[in-house]
Amino acid sequence: MTEARARGAVAASYGERAAQRVKTLTPELMRIDGRPWKMTTRADRHAVIAEIALLQGRA
């Protein structure tokens, strides 16, 4: 039973870290979207969205 608790704690810890990272990336995405109209944002935006999707898939 102790091993199962340890696994649960690790999973919760990973989930908490993933949630914190998503919270960090969300304002970054808003900052990218707030760039001037002619400034390229596609690559940065796709990188942030891909990282959020990866974290949500594992959380």
Summary of the structure (lengths in Angstrom):
residues: 59
radius of gyration: 15.9
end to end distance: 22.8
largest distance: 57.8
contacts: 125
relative contact order: 0.15
helix: 83%
strand: 0%
